[in-house]
Amino acid sequence: MTEQLVRLMIVDDHPFFRQGVSLFLDGVEWVDLVGEADNGKKALDILHQQPVDLVLMDLQMPEIDGIETTKQVLEEWPTVKVLVLTSFNSWDQVYQALQAGASGYLLKNAKPEQLLAAIRAAVAGGSYLGTQLARELLERVTRDPDEESQGLSPLTEREVDVLKLIGRGLGNKEIAGELFLSVKTVKTHTANIFAKLELSNRTQAAIYAIRHGLV
């Protein structure tokens, strides 16, 4: 079965890293590398010129950093997926990017198969937070007093089931298969979850699920 073609852009200010990722992705039939940029401003310029499905986004870059670029990308092109590329010492920035709507994060020393898994998860409408969240990131998603009072009480039992699977990074089609529901029904449950918990995207929902012990 042929996978959907993914038009991908790499945004990173290290040429050697970009070249390594490019060489690997060049051998992946279902990935079309449509552009490279060494800062956020150039990335936005490319997006204005041609369609892109997914952006691999570095965080620390000149001119416009990865967090601000992520915000601008998702505001202007809400259907584009952003995967954050990070190292172990930038969890504060990772959390900000996830809150801005990035579909997940990937460590720069991740294995090639993890990169492909992250791309697949993001383009399917899910999220990718790795096999486990790093301790530093988990410390930033611990329960806070304001959320504790609300918890999961506004949700129906089925909405909690859906939220659990969002927390595992699954997209709507995968959730539908797991729960034996139609994709349309899953979309309705997801919209209700966002409205009831005042969330704006799936990554925030995944973080909420982790925070409340559903994952």
GIUR-V313458 format. One record per pair of residues at least 6 apart in sequence whose C-alpha atoms are under 7 Angstrom apart, sorted by sequence separation. I is the first residue (numbers start at 1). J is the second residue. If there is no record, write none. Layout:
{{I	J} {I	J}}
//
This chain:
{{12	18} {25	31} {37	43} {59	65} {60	66} {74	80} {98	104} {121	127} {122	128} {176	182} {194	200} {199	205} {209	215} {59	66} {121	128} {176	183} {10	18} {58	66} {59	67} {57	66} {118	128} {165	175} {173	183} {176	186} {172	183} {70	82} {162	175} {172	186} {172	187} {84	102} {83	102} {103	122} {82	102} {83	103} {84	104} {85	105} {86	106} {87	107} {81	102} {82	103} {83	104} {84	105} {85	106} {86	107} {87	108} {39	61} {41	63} {81	103} {83	105} {84	106} {85	107} {86	108} {8	31} {39	62} {40	63} {41	64} {83	106} {85	108} {104	127} {105	128} {6	30} {7	31} {8	32} {9	33} {39	63} {40	64} {103	127} {104	128} {105	129} {106	130} {5	30} {6	31} {7	32} {8	33} {9	34} {10	35} {11	36} {12	37} {13	38} {39	64} {40	65} {57	82} {103	128} {104	129} {4	30} {5	31} {6	32} {7	33} {8	34} {9	35} {10	36} {11	37} {12	38} {13	39} {40	66} {54	80} {55	81} {56	82} {57	83} {58	84} {59	85} {3	30} {5	32} {7	34} {9	36} {10	37} {11	38} {12	39} {53	80} {54	81} {55	82} {56	83} {57	84} {58	85} {59	86} {70	97} {11	39} {52	80} {53	81} {54	82} {55	83} {56	84} {57	85} {58	86} {40	69} {56	85} {67	96} {71	100} {67	97} {70	100} {159	189} {11	43} {70	102} {159	193} {166	202} {155	193} {167	205} {166	205} {167	206} {126	166} {166	206} {167	207} {81	122} {128	169} {81	123} {95	137} {127	169} {154	196} {167	209} {9	52} {126	169} {127	170} {167	210} {8	52} {126	170} {7	52} {8	53} {9	54} {10	55} {11	56} {12	57} {91	136} {126	171} {164	209} {7	53} {8	54} {9	55} {10	56} {11	57} {12	58} {91	137} {125	171} {163	209} {6	53} {7	54} {8	55} {9	56} {10	57} {11	58} {124	171} {125	172} {168	215} {13	61} {121	169} {167	215} {164	214} {164	215} {141	207} {143	211} {142	211} {143	212} {141	211} {127	203} {101	201} {103	203} {102	203} {101	203} {98	203} {99	204}}
//
